[in-house]
Amino acid sequence: MMRSLFSGVSGLKNHQTRMDVIGNNISNVNTHGFKSSRVTFQDMLSQTIAGAAKPEENRGGVNPKQVGLGMTVASIDKIFTQGSLETTGNQTDLAISGDGFFIVAEGDKNMYTRAGTFALDRDGVLVNPANGLRVQGWMATTDTTGEKVINSSGTVEDIVVPVYGKIPARETTNVRYKCNLDSKLPILPPDATGQMRASAGVTTNIDVYDNLGDPHRLTLNIWKTDTNQWTASAAITDTEGPITLDIPAGANQANQENTSSRINLRFTPEGRLVSVADESSPDESNQGNLVANVNYRVAGDPSVRNIRLDLGSSGLVEGITQFSSPSTTKAVEQDGYSMGYMESFTIDNSGIITAVYTNGTKQAVGQVATAVFTNQQGLENAGENLYEVSNNSGLPNIGPAAEAGRGKVVAGTLEMSNVDLSEQFTDMIITQRGFQANSRTITTSDQMLQELINLKR
């Protein structure tokens, strides 16, 4: 039989494979996270009719004579170029801009996907609603200071978003002050009752919270008592007993047992805060961060509560200053809040899920993990937009998004297929012509064989 017949058959079969891949690409043109594939060909073994001969003294070399035996599929490659991002407005829809895959799990088995069509199930678990696979990441834990932290170096786990969950009240422990005291204000001591005179000082107010989450109004009165010196007193609503101010323990304190109802703030002639001191004791702080403690008791609770007032750093232009500008000093931040319920959540570019509560606070509850591979084209398709690790893909490098080569997460969007229809239609024409040409090879070979058979007639 003629070799060309079998060469034509191999061409037909392998062009059909290429057409199968093109058809699959086109059928998935609107599949989220789908990556197109391409087919490359290579020739098969050749039959050697005559071997090569080296040059001799009286004649030159002779090239080998070989007849090819057709072609075969060299590879079917997955093309991992970035697809366009489609805005959906659904907060749990996620896309990766850059390299990487989301991790989803069925039991202990991890699989990987670019399609971030996720949602919450009845237990608040972030899942792929099409197949129930659970999205993997890290849940936030509470450290020794009461802050929420995420250990992204730990083992990945299911992500649970506590929708409508409660956050307990947090007692105010720190209040921070900033801005300026007008150096042009006159020096005027307090009146006979010990209260500041309104024409000479500054009053600041901020709501603070006790251990049950009840709000109390903290008022700090500051008035000028000498050149480059101001005096401050504090008041808190709905409390029992006196409100005292104390310079906390430190290397510059002479007597830690004394407390007073007022503190003195001293400034340099250039307007920088350099020290704070108890008015009625030698306790003073003049290095580093300058703070004072407000001590109070809540009605019905015999324990003494404490709030740390952060007034600034010694010698630096931060916190409270004294310049010839209008007084703007105020409490800009406090760390307490009442109990609240989770009402919504957001997901940022690093995959951190931040819960928003009715009391105005925000806390991280978890983080979506992503993975990259040394050879992502070596991953095996598992169907349902999923990939599995193969012998040639390498192990997953798991970590937070937007780090170490991993792309960033874009919430409220989905990655569209990267199939280019114009390219696929062009490849379809080329494939069709290749198939037709190979069929003509078979037809022509058959006609030649027919002529050979006719010789016997």
Secondary structure as UniProt FT lines:
FT   HELIX           3..27
FT   TURN            28..30
FT   TURN            32..33
FT   STRAND          37..43
FT   STRAND          46..50
FT   STRAND          65..68
FT   STRAND          71..78
FT   STRAND          85..87
FT   TURN            91..92
FT   STRAND          93..97
FT   STRAND          101..106
FT   TURN            107..108
FT   STRAND          109..113
FT   STRAND          116..117
FT   STRAND          119..120
FT   TURN            122..123
FT   STRAND          125..127
FT   TURN            129..131
FT   STRAND          134..139
FT   STRAND          141..142
FT   TURN            144..145
FT   STRAND          148..149
FT   TURN            152..153
FT   STRAND          157..158
FT   TURN            163..164
FT   STRAND          166..167
FT   STRAND          174..182
FT   TURN            183..184
FT   TURN            192..193
FT   TURN            198..200
FT   STRAND          201..209
FT   TURN            211..212
FT   STRAND          215..226
FT   TURN            227..228
FT   STRAND          229..236
FT   STRAND          239..246
FT   TURN            251..252
FT   TURN            256..257
FT   STRAND          262..267
FT   TURN            269..270
FT   STRAND          272..278
FT   STRAND          284..285
FT   STRAND          289..298
FT   TURN            299..300
FT   STRAND          304..313
FT   TURN            314..315
FT   STRAND          320..323
FT   STRAND          330..334
FT   STRAND          340..347
FT   TURN            349..350
FT   STRAND          352..357
FT   TURN            358..359
FT   STRAND          362..372
FT   TURN            374..375
FT   HELIX           376..378
FT   STRAND          380..383
FT   TURN            384..385
FT   STRAND          386..388
FT   TURN            391..393
FT   STRAND          397..400
FT   TURN            401..402
FT   TURN            404..405
FT   STRAND          408..411
FT   STRAND          413..415
FT   HELIX           421..454
FT   TURN            455..456
//
